[in-house]
Amino acid sequence: MLHGHTREEKEDVLLEEDLSDSDTGSVAQLIVYNDDVNTFEWVIQCFIEVLRHTTEQAEQLALLIHFKGKATVKTASKRELMPKKEALIDRGLSAVIEEGG
């Protein structure tokens, strides 16, 4: 029982660190830009695998990006978005994080 209590304390500390590292938990946006290289199918697959979007969400976002030039594909803390942005870039997509709203 004591071990479980200690684990909870560690989680609390981690949560406090998360908040201080991400500018008091401010919300950021992961934005993907249109390009002439990636196919709809690939972009959709990336959104499903990296962002865990449904097929319908991924398709709608791919269309938005195609017609508008860019779209916000996920909103979360910058800390949460960073690895997702890197994963999308690794797959050849043009992704950036913008903070604030």
PyMOL CGO cylinders between C-alpha atoms (Angstrom):
from pymol import cmd
from pymol.cgo import CYLINDER

trace = [
    CYLINDER, 0.00, 0.00, 0.00, 2.83, 2.37, 0.82, 0.3, 1, 1, 1, 1, 1, 1,
    CYLINDER, 2.83, 2.37, 0.82, 4.39, 1.68, -2.58, 0.3, 1, 1, 1, 1, 1, 1,
    CYLINDER, 4.39, 1.68, -2.58, 1.20, 2.79, -4.34, 0.3, 1, 1, 1, 1, 1, 1,
    CYLINDER, 1.20, 2.79, -4.34, 1.18, 6.00, -2.31, 0.3, 1, 1, 1, 1, 1, 1,
    CYLINDER, 1.18, 6.00, -2.31, 4.75, 6.76, -3.34, 0.3, 1, 1, 1, 1, 1, 1,
    CYLINDER, 4.75, 6.76, -3.34, 3.90, 6.23, -7.01, 0.3, 1, 1, 1, 1, 1, 1,
    CYLINDER, 3.90, 6.23, -7.01, 1.00, 8.70, -6.68, 0.3, 1, 1, 1, 1, 1, 1,
    CYLINDER, 1.00, 8.70, -6.68, 3.34, 11.31, -5.22, 0.3, 1, 1, 1, 1, 1, 1,
    CYLINDER, 3.34, 11.31, -5.22, 5.73, 10.85, -8.13, 0.3, 1, 1, 1, 1, 1, 1,
    CYLINDER, 5.73, 10.85, -8.13, 2.84, 11.30, -10.58, 0.3, 1, 1, 1, 1, 1, 1,
    CYLINDER, 2.84, 11.30, -10.58, 1.86, 14.54, -8.86, 0.3, 1, 1, 1, 1, 1, 1,
    CYLINDER, 1.86, 14.54, -8.86, 5.40, 15.86, -9.21, 0.3, 1, 1, 1, 1, 1, 1,
    CYLINDER, 5.40, 15.86, -9.21, 5.49, 14.88, -12.88, 0.3, 1, 1, 1, 1, 1, 1,
    CYLINDER, 5.49, 14.88, -12.88, 2.21, 16.68, -13.48, 0.3, 1, 1, 1, 1, 1, 1,
    CYLINDER, 2.21, 16.68, -13.48, 3.58, 19.84, -11.85, 0.3, 1, 1, 1, 1, 1, 1,
    CYLINDER, 3.58, 19.84, -11.85, 6.71, 19.62, -14.01, 0.3, 1, 1, 1, 1, 1, 1,
    CYLINDER, 6.71, 19.62, -14.01, 4.57, 19.15, -17.13, 0.3, 1, 1, 1, 1, 1, 1,
    CYLINDER, 4.57, 19.15, -17.13, 2.67, 22.32, -16.35, 0.3, 1, 1, 1, 1, 1, 1,
    CYLINDER, 2.67, 22.32, -16.35, 5.74, 24.43, -15.64, 0.3, 1, 1, 1, 1, 1, 1,
    CYLINDER, 5.74, 24.43, -15.64, 7.52, 23.18, -18.77, 0.3, 1, 1, 1, 1, 1, 1,
    CYLINDER, 7.52, 23.18, -18.77, 4.63, 23.99, -21.08, 0.3, 1, 1, 1, 1, 1, 1,
    CYLINDER, 4.63, 23.99, -21.08, 3.98, 27.61, -20.08, 0.3, 1, 1, 1, 1, 1, 1,
    CYLINDER, 3.98, 27.61, -20.08, 1.34, 26.83, -17.44, 0.3, 1, 1, 1, 1, 1, 1,
    CYLINDER, 1.34, 26.83, -17.44, -0.31, 24.30, -19.72, 0.3, 1, 1, 1, 1, 1, 1,
    CYLINDER, -0.31, 24.30, -19.72, -1.11, 26.75, -22.49, 0.3, 1, 1, 1, 1, 1, 1,
    CYLINDER, -1.11, 26.75, -22.49, -2.83, 25.22, -25.47, 0.3, 1, 1, 1, 1, 1, 1,
    CYLINDER, -2.83, 25.22, -25.47, -0.98, 24.93, -28.77, 0.3, 1, 1, 1, 1, 1, 1,
    CYLINDER, -0.98, 24.93, -28.77, -2.03, 23.88, -32.25, 0.3, 1, 1, 1, 1, 1, 1,
    CYLINDER, -2.03, 23.88, -32.25, -0.39, 21.36, -34.53, 0.3, 1, 1, 1, 1, 1, 1,
    CYLINDER, -0.39, 21.36, -34.53, -0.76, 22.68, -38.07, 0.3, 1, 1, 1, 1, 1, 1,
    CYLINDER, -0.76, 22.68, -38.07, -0.06, 20.78, -41.29, 0.3, 1, 1, 1, 1, 1, 1,
    CYLINDER, -0.06, 20.78, -41.29, 0.56, 22.62, -44.56, 0.3, 1, 1, 1, 1, 1, 1,
    CYLINDER, 0.56, 22.62, -44.56, -0.31, 21.51, -48.07, 0.3, 1, 1, 1, 1, 1, 1,
    CYLINDER, -0.31, 21.51, -48.07, 2.44, 20.28, -50.38, 0.3, 1, 1, 1, 1, 1, 1,
    CYLINDER, 2.44, 20.28, -50.38, 2.69, 18.82, -53.86, 0.3, 1, 1, 1, 1, 1, 1,
    CYLINDER, 2.69, 18.82, -53.86, 4.55, 15.69, -52.76, 0.3, 1, 1, 1, 1, 1, 1,
    CYLINDER, 4.55, 15.69, -52.76, 2.34, 13.63, -50.44, 0.3, 1, 1, 1, 1, 1, 1,
    CYLINDER, 2.34, 13.63, -50.44, -0.77, 11.79, -51.63, 0.3, 1, 1, 1, 1, 1, 1,
    CYLINDER, -0.77, 11.79, -51.63, -4.14, 12.05, -49.90, 0.3, 1, 1, 1, 1, 1, 1,
    CYLINDER, -4.14, 12.05, -49.90, -3.84, 8.39, -48.93, 0.3, 1, 1, 1, 1, 1, 1,
    CYLINDER, -3.84, 8.39, -48.93, -0.46, 8.92, -47.25, 0.3, 1, 1, 1, 1, 1, 1,
    CYLINDER, -0.46, 8.92, -47.25, -1.56, 12.03, -45.36, 0.3, 1, 1, 1, 1, 1, 1,
    CYLINDER, -1.56, 12.03, -45.36, -4.69, 10.22, -44.16, 0.3, 1, 1, 1, 1, 1, 1,
    CYLINDER, -4.69, 10.22, -44.16, -2.62, 7.21, -43.08, 0.3, 1, 1, 1, 1, 1, 1,
    CYLINDER, -2.62, 7.21, -43.08, -0.24, 9.48, -41.15, 0.3, 1, 1, 1, 1, 1, 1,
    CYLINDER, -0.24, 9.48, -41.15, -3.10, 11.21, -39.33, 0.3, 1, 1, 1, 1, 1, 1,
    CYLINDER, -3.10, 11.21, -39.33, -4.65, 7.87, -38.37, 0.3, 1, 1, 1, 1, 1, 1,
    CYLINDER, -4.65, 7.87, -38.37, -1.37, 6.34, -37.17, 0.3, 1, 1, 1, 1, 1, 1,
    CYLINDER, -1.37, 6.34, -37.17, 0.30, 9.35, -35.55, 0.3, 1, 1, 1, 1, 1, 1,
    CYLINDER, 0.30, 9.35, -35.55, -2.68, 11.38, -34.31, 0.3, 1, 1, 1, 1, 1, 1,
    CYLINDER, -2.68, 11.38, -34.31, -5.09, 8.44, -33.78, 0.3, 1, 1, 1, 1, 1, 1,
    CYLINDER, -5.09, 8.44, -33.78, -7.78, 10.19, -35.84, 0.3, 1, 1, 1, 1, 1, 1,
    CYLINDER, -7.78, 10.19, -35.84, -10.65, 8.21, -37.30, 0.3, 1, 1, 1, 1, 1, 1,
    CYLINDER, -10.65, 8.21, -37.30, -10.63, 7.64, -41.05, 0.3, 1, 1, 1, 1, 1, 1,
    CYLINDER, -10.63, 7.64, -41.05, -13.39, 10.26, -41.41, 0.3, 1, 1, 1, 1, 1, 1,
    CYLINDER, -13.39, 10.26, -41.41, -11.46, 12.87, -39.38, 0.3, 1, 1, 1, 1, 1, 1,
    CYLINDER, -11.46, 12.87, -39.38, -8.28, 12.19, -41.32, 0.3, 1, 1, 1, 1, 1, 1,
    CYLINDER, -8.28, 12.19, -41.32, -10.07, 12.47, -44.69, 0.3, 1, 1, 1, 1, 1, 1,
    CYLINDER, -10.07, 12.47, -44.69, -11.74, 15.76, -43.72, 0.3, 1, 1, 1, 1, 1, 1,
    CYLINDER, -11.74, 15.76, -43.72, -8.43, 17.22, -42.55, 0.3, 1, 1, 1, 1, 1, 1,
    CYLINDER, -8.43, 17.22, -42.55, -6.64, 16.12, -45.73, 0.3, 1, 1, 1, 1, 1, 1,
    CYLINDER, -6.64, 16.12, -45.73, -9.33, 17.87, -47.80, 0.3, 1, 1, 1, 1, 1, 1,
    CYLINDER, -9.33, 17.87, -47.80, -9.11, 21.01, -45.67, 0.3, 1, 1, 1, 1, 1, 1,
    CYLINDER, -9.11, 21.01, -45.67, -5.35, 21.11, -46.11, 0.3, 1, 1, 1, 1, 1, 1,
    CYLINDER, -5.35, 21.11, -46.11, -5.70, 20.58, -49.85, 0.3, 1, 1, 1, 1, 1, 1,
    CYLINDER, -5.70, 20.58, -49.85, -8.25, 23.36, -50.36, 0.3, 1, 1, 1, 1, 1, 1,
    CYLINDER, -8.25, 23.36, -50.36, -7.22, 25.86, -47.65, 0.3, 1, 1, 1, 1, 1, 1,
    CYLINDER, -7.22, 25.86, -47.65, -3.45, 25.31, -47.76, 0.3, 1, 1, 1, 1, 1, 1,
    CYLINDER, -3.45, 25.31, -47.76, -3.24, 24.32, -44.11, 0.3, 1, 1, 1, 1, 1, 1,
    CYLINDER, -3.24, 24.32, -44.11, -5.30, 23.02, -41.19, 0.3, 1, 1, 1, 1, 1, 1,
    CYLINDER, -5.30, 23.02, -41.19, -5.05, 22.53, -37.45, 0.3, 1, 1, 1, 1, 1, 1,
    CYLINDER, -5.05, 22.53, -37.45, -4.88, 18.76, -37.05, 0.3, 1, 1, 1, 1, 1, 1,
    CYLINDER, -4.88, 18.76, -37.05, -4.61, 18.59, -33.25, 0.3, 1, 1, 1, 1, 1, 1,
    CYLINDER, -4.61, 18.59, -33.25, -4.90, 20.94, -30.27, 0.3, 1, 1, 1, 1, 1, 1,
    CYLINDER, -4.90, 20.94, -30.27, -3.13, 20.08, -27.02, 0.3, 1, 1, 1, 1, 1, 1,
    CYLINDER, -3.13, 20.08, -27.02, -0.22, 21.21, -24.86, 0.3, 1, 1, 1, 1, 1, 1,
    CYLINDER, -0.22, 21.21, -24.86, 3.01, 21.94, -26.72, 0.3, 1, 1, 1, 1, 1, 1,
    CYLINDER, 3.01, 21.94, -26.72, 4.67, 19.13, -24.75, 0.3, 1, 1, 1, 1, 1, 1,
    CYLINDER, 4.67, 19.13, -24.75, 2.10, 16.63, -26.06, 0.3, 1, 1, 1, 1, 1, 1,
    CYLINDER, 2.10, 16.63, -26.06, 2.27, 17.93, -29.62, 0.3, 1, 1, 1, 1, 1, 1,
    CYLINDER, 2.27, 17.93, -29.62, 6.07, 17.95, -30.03, 0.3, 1, 1, 1, 1, 1, 1,
    CYLINDER, 6.07, 17.95, -30.03, 6.55, 14.20, -30.60, 0.3, 1, 1, 1, 1, 1, 1,
    CYLINDER, 6.55, 14.20, -30.60, 3.52, 14.13, -32.92, 0.3, 1, 1, 1, 1, 1, 1,
    CYLINDER, 3.52, 14.13, -32.92, 4.94, 17.00, -34.97, 0.3, 1, 1, 1, 1, 1, 1,
    CYLINDER, 4.94, 17.00, -34.97, 8.31, 15.23, -35.21, 0.3, 1, 1, 1, 1, 1, 1,
    CYLINDER, 8.31, 15.23, -35.21, 6.60, 11.99, -36.28, 0.3, 1, 1, 1, 1, 1, 1,
    CYLINDER, 6.60, 11.99, -36.28, 4.69, 13.80, -39.04, 0.3, 1, 1, 1, 1, 1, 1,
    CYLINDER, 4.69, 13.80, -39.04, 7.86, 15.55, -40.24, 0.3, 1, 1, 1, 1, 1, 1,
    CYLINDER, 7.86, 15.55, -40.24, 9.69, 12.20, -40.25, 0.3, 1, 1, 1, 1, 1, 1,
    CYLINDER, 9.69, 12.20, -40.25, 6.96, 10.94, -42.60, 0.3, 1, 1, 1, 1, 1, 1,
    CYLINDER, 6.96, 10.94, -42.60, 7.51, 13.85, -44.98, 0.3, 1, 1, 1, 1, 1, 1,
    CYLINDER, 7.51, 13.85, -44.98, 4.66, 16.15, -43.94, 0.3, 1, 1, 1, 1, 1, 1,
    CYLINDER, 4.66, 16.15, -43.94, 5.06, 19.88, -43.37, 0.3, 1, 1, 1, 1, 1, 1,
    CYLINDER, 5.06, 19.88, -43.37, 4.01, 20.43, -39.75, 0.3, 1, 1, 1, 1, 1, 1,
    CYLINDER, 4.01, 20.43, -39.75, 4.48, 23.27, -37.25, 0.3, 1, 1, 1, 1, 1, 1,
    CYLINDER, 4.48, 23.27, -37.25, 3.30, 24.09, -33.74, 0.3, 1, 1, 1, 1, 1, 1,
    CYLINDER, 3.30, 24.09, -33.74, 1.72, 27.45, -33.02, 0.3, 1, 1, 1, 1, 1, 1,
    CYLINDER, 1.72, 27.45, -33.02, 1.09, 28.50, -29.43, 0.3, 1, 1, 1, 1, 1, 1,
    CYLINDER, 1.09, 28.50, -29.43, -1.79, 30.51, -28.15, 0.3, 1, 1, 1, 1, 1, 1,
    CYLINDER, -1.79, 30.51, -28.15, -5.12, 31.08, -29.80, 0.3, 1, 1, 1, 1, 1, 1,
]
cmd.load_cgo(trace, "trace")
